[in-house]
Each structure stands twice: as structure tokens, then as C-alpha cells.
Amino acid sequence: MPSRRAALQLSIMTAGAALAGCLGESDEAGLTQLDPPAACADAAAAPDVALSTPQLGDPDAPVVMDVYEDFACGHCRTYTEEVFPTIQRRYIDPGRLRYRYHDYPIPVSEWSYRIASAARAVQAMADETRFFAFVSAVFREQSRFREQGLEAVEDAATAVGVDPCPPAIAAAPGPDPALIHILPRRRPPSWWSSAGPRSEK
């Protein structure tokens, strides 16, 4: 295997109108459900551990794809529900692609940060497979964030077989900088791919 291959770099971002669509979803009337459910009053938070970038696929796959999403963005939900399953079936599962997920909360809603914290709690509790399952499940609950946000987090966690209390606790008090990985500025949903093996830095 050559030590260096010619790389094809793609930067594919949503158009300005797509970003405007996400920004148009701002919670102007404020938030509800900011406290964890009573059933979680005595529950433990997720383990305080260092979290790596969640990823799927063969670590030695010839192509790496980095995806940036915001949990409160409707276009990100559409991507996760309609595009990601095809990418997983055609490229990730056969070992042709390594897929890496990055949070990119934009100023749409405070739930952008809250749900990202909940997802990282799932990652800390379980594994990356369960993390990606939670991402898909919680996007399906997106319409409930404003009025039933923590219930939506609990339901998504339960759907993927995870104790719902630690994610709800992570989402309740607001963004936790220790859990949210904010990376270079891109418009969500967006992705960058590089052909050829690439070393981690």
C-alpha cells in the first residue's frame, strides 16, 4: 500500500437557503421541560469519561467521511432519515467508508446543545453503535423538542435500549462543554470526504 495517495477532497454544504431554513426554527417563545423527570431524581449521570469522535465502519476503509449536524435542524433530520441509511448500506457496512460524526450546534434552539449532550451521554454509557442508533431515534422525535424535549430524549433512549435517565439529566441543565464537541465552522448538514487512508491527529 502506498504511503500517500492522491486525495479527492469534497466539501459539500447546504445552500444558504437550507441554513436559513434551520435558523428559521428558533425557539422564540422559550423552553419548557428544563428539569429531569421525577423518576430520574435519584439516578446517576452518565460516566465522566473522555469521548472520542463517534465513528462507524472499517478503520482502514479507503475513504473517510466527516459529517456535521445540528439536532434541531430539520435538514439534518431529513439527511439522517433519508440519506444516511443508504450510505450505511452501500458504503459503511461493506467496509468501503469510515463515517465520523461531529456535533455542530448552530443558534437555532437551545435544544441543539441539549440533545447533543444527551447523545454524548449515550456514547459514554454504551458504545458507538448505540450512539448512532440514538441519533436516528432522537431525530425522529425532533418535533417534540420544544414542548416535550426531555420526554423525547427519554423515549429515544428507551427505543435503543439505553437507560433514559442519564441522557435526560445531560440534556436538562443546558449545554455541558465537556460533552459537546464543537468543530470547525460548517453549515449543517454537511460532510467532507477524503479518498485514501488518513491518519488521526
Helices and strands as residue ranges (DSSP letters): E 9-12, H 16-23, G 38-40, E 55-56, E 63-69, H 74-78, I 79-83, H 84-87, I 88-92, E 97-103, H 111-125, H 128-140, G 142-144, H 145-159, H 165-171, E 190-195
